[in-house]
Amino acid sequence: MKNGFVFFAGLFGSIALSWGGLVLGSHKQLGGLAPFFDEGDSTSYPNRPPGVAARGQLVYADLGCASCHTQQVRRPDVGADQARGWGERQSVARDYIFQLRPQLGASRIGPDLTNLAGRKPSAPDADDLMKLLYAGSELHPAYGFLFENRPIVGERSAVALKLTGALTPAPGREIVPTERAQSLVAYLLSLNNTYDYPESRPLPKAPAKPDGAHGAAPTAKKEGEKK
Ligand code: HEC
């Protein structure tokens, strides 16, 4: 090859430049993000999740929950996430600093889970989540393999599911969540990003009225999304 050196130097240069821009640039911008200390509460946010929740995140990733669930609330001018009750503010980078592997997700077949445990007025509790995972629903896959159906030996297990109706186990048997199910539920219950950081305010306002002057197409798309 006649210009081999120039070719390979150019190739190396463009890879190094894009790596520098993408990896080093983001690291410089976000890598040093520290928790925010609120002097009023004498607490820093976000809270560090308990170890069991960090284990649960691995189970969440392992089972592919992120193929149907996101964990990222968008700004009101970009999507209708806040109107759907998934969060009162957009997600910011600081929300994820203690997460080993943030599960942002890409497609939303189910609802966003970023603020699952902080939902108002009624966030699901551990019993609701266990039941959803064990039995699924019309729209939800069941993860029965995360539970053990076993005979009651001596006393009933303290963590056995409280099931009613058609789901009630046979007499003398109980459904007990495995350690994976318990850590997954602990993880789901740790999803609570409701604290308002300085950078999450002021919220960008959703456009009050469609502005015809800037072309009809984007406006029509936004309206469609809200449905
Ligand atoms: C095939 C897509 C799909 C997969 C995979 C999936 N989900 Fe879901 N999920 C849904 C849908 C759809 C709903 C809404 C169901 C309903 O309302 O009955 C939902 C609802 C939920 C809810 C209740 C949310 C709320 O707003 O109350 C939780 C919690 C949840 N899923 C957790 C999980 C976890 C954990 C996993 C992985 C083990 C998972 N999901 C995997 C589709 C999925």
Residues whose N, C-alpha, C, O or C-beta is under 5 A from the ligand:
A	BS01	HEC	L63 G64 C65 C68 I109 G110 P111 S137 L139 H140
